[in-house]
Amino acid sequence: MKRKITFTLSEVLITLVIVGIVAAITVPLIYTSYQKEATVQKLKKSYAAVCDLVKLSELDNGPLATWEFDSTYNSYGVNSDFFKKYFEPYIITSKKYGAHSPDRVSYPVNNIDGQTANNILVWYVLADGTGLTMFSNGTYYCWILIDINASNPPNRLGKDIFMLDIYRNGKVRFWGDTYNNFINVFGYACKKGSGYQYAGGSCGAWIQAAGWKIPNGYPW
């Protein structure tokens, strides 16, 4: 007769403890890995959507290099003449927020440390759930901010909000992509603890330069 194998209560408890420890270590790592991959894919898609908006607008308004960037001075953000002429007619919004509706959502932008960077931005929510806003930074280019999950938290640069530039020379690019060291871009570095208003502004450029992935050393 074969002997039946049994386990004592202490052996079962020890096994459960070991399983619990392994789960406590691996589950957060798996979840974080999933979050990073999802962020990169959404960012890549949102970047392509902005580039497509520019291409659609160019069909009616001519090459980006000929656009009237000065008109961004007339008013602020998505209410500017620049935005209304070159972007608004080509935006497909979500069902919740209409392009000409007073229900356009307003919420602040936080820097990579969670400190308020700008608290007066008005956003369009695109059909895919991406938030889009902009503001002028001169007569040669303007800033576009994309939020890969719209008003959902954390609304933080480098986490779910990323900065683009649109230049008169015809380029749409992440802020800081002309720099080799994204953690040393003055005022916009992709690192925590600098205390600058728009710290984290160069994070999108770092992700793109790393081949569309969260690179080692990224301040996740």
N, C-alpha and C positions, 0 to 999 in steps of 0.2 A: 504493500500500500504506500502510495506517495504521501509524503508529509506536506500538509497544507501550510503555506507560507503566510504568516500574520505579522502585523506591525503593532508595536506598542503605541500608546497615546503620545508619549514623548517623541517618538520617531516621526509620527504624523505631524505634530506641532512644529518640529524642527524643519520638516520639509515645507510646510506652509509658510514659515518665516522666510526660508530661503527663496521660495517662489515670489513672495511679497517684495523682498529686497530687489530681486532681479527686475520685477515689474516696475518698481519705483524708479529704477535707474533707466530702463530701456524705453518705457512708455513716453516720458517727457521728451526724450531724444527723438523718437519717431515722430511725435507731434510737432516738434520744432522743425524737423526736416520737412515735414509736410507743409507747414506754414511758409517756410522759405521758398519752396518750390512753387506753391500757389501764388505767392507774392511776385516772383519773377515772371511767371506766365501771365498774370494780370497786367503787370507793368509793361511787358513786351507788347501785349495786345493794345493797351491804352496808348502807348507811344505810336503804334501803327495807325490807330484811329485819328490821332492828331495830325499825323502826316497826310492821311487821306483827306481830312478836312481842308488842309492847305491846298492839296491838289485840286479838289473840287472847286474851291474858291478861285484858284488861278484860271480855271476855264472861263470864268466870267469877268474876273478883275485883272487879268494879266499876270505876268511873272511876279513872284514875291518881291523881287528887287525893285519893282515899280510901285509898290503899295505906299500909301500915305501914312507913314508911321507917325508924323507930327500930330495927326488927329487923335492920338491916344491922350494928348494933353487936355482935350475938351472936357472930359469927365473921367470917372474912375471905373476900372475893372470892366465887368461885363456890360456896364451901362455906357461905356465909351463909344464914340462914333466909330473908332477903329474896329471894335468887336462887333458892333451892329452891322457894319458893312461887310467885313471880311469873314466873319465866323457864324454869326447867328443864323443867317438864311440856310446854312448847310448842316446845322445840327439836328440830329434826330434824338429827341429827348425820351426819357422814360414816360410811361403813362401817368405817373404820379405828378411829374413836374413838366408843364408845357413851356415851350420856347417863349411864349408871350404872356405867360401866366404870372400873377403876383406871388404864386407859390414857389418861386425859385428859392432854394434853400440857402440860408445864411449860417455859417459856423466858422469858428476861428481856426487858424493854422498854428500848430505848436512846433517848436524846433525839436531837434533830436533828443533833448533832455526833458521834453514835456513842458517847457516854458512857452507862454504865448508869444508867437512871432508876429501875428497880424490877426486882429479880431473883427475886421469889418468886411471880410470878403463875401461876395455873393456867388453862388455856384450854380451852374447848370448840371443836371444829372442826366447823363446820356442813357440811351436805350439799354446798354450793357451794364448799367449801374456805376459807371465811372463818373466822378465829379470833375468838372472843368471850370477853371476861372483864369483870369489873367490881369495883369496890370502893367502899365508902361514903365520903362526904365530908360527913356531917352528917345531920340528921333531915329535911332538906327536899329533898335531891337526892343522886344517886349518879353516879359516873363509869362509863361503859361505854367500853371500848377495843375497837376492831375492827381486825383485821389482815387485809388483803385477800388475803394469800397464806399465812396461818397461820404455821407455824414456819419457813418458808423465809426466808432473809436478804433484806434487812438487819435486819428487826425494829426499824425506826427511825421515830420520830415524824416526820410530814411526808413520809415516803417510802412506807411500806406500813402503818404504824399510825397511827390517827387517834382522837381523843378526842371522846366525846359526853357530854352531861349528860342525865339524866332527872330532871325537876323535879316536885315535888308539885303544881304548878299545871297539870299536864297537858301539858307540853312535852317533846319529845325533840329535842335540838338539838346541833349541834357546839359544842364548848367555844370560847367567845370570840365567838360570833356577835352579841353585844350591843354589841360594840366596832366602831368604824368603822375603826380602824387596827390591822390584825392583826399588824403587825411591832412594835407597841409595847405589847402586852398583857403586863403585868408577869409575869415568870417563865415564861410560856407562849408567848412571841413566836415567830412563824413566821420566824425568822432564825437564822443560825448565829453562834456566837461569844459568846453571852451567858453561858454557863456555868451556867445554871439547870437544875435537875433535870429538869423537864418542858418544856424549851425545844422548841418545835415543836408544842405542844399545840393551838394555834389554827389550824394549817394547813388542816385540813378545813373550817373555817368560811370561810376565805379562798377556797378552791376553790369552795365552794357560792355564796358571794356574787359570785364572778366569772362566774356562769352555768354552773357545772360545767365549768370548764376550768382549766388551770394558768395563772395570770395572769403578766404581765410582772413581773419582780423576785422571783418565787418562788425560794427557795433550793434548787433541784433538785440 
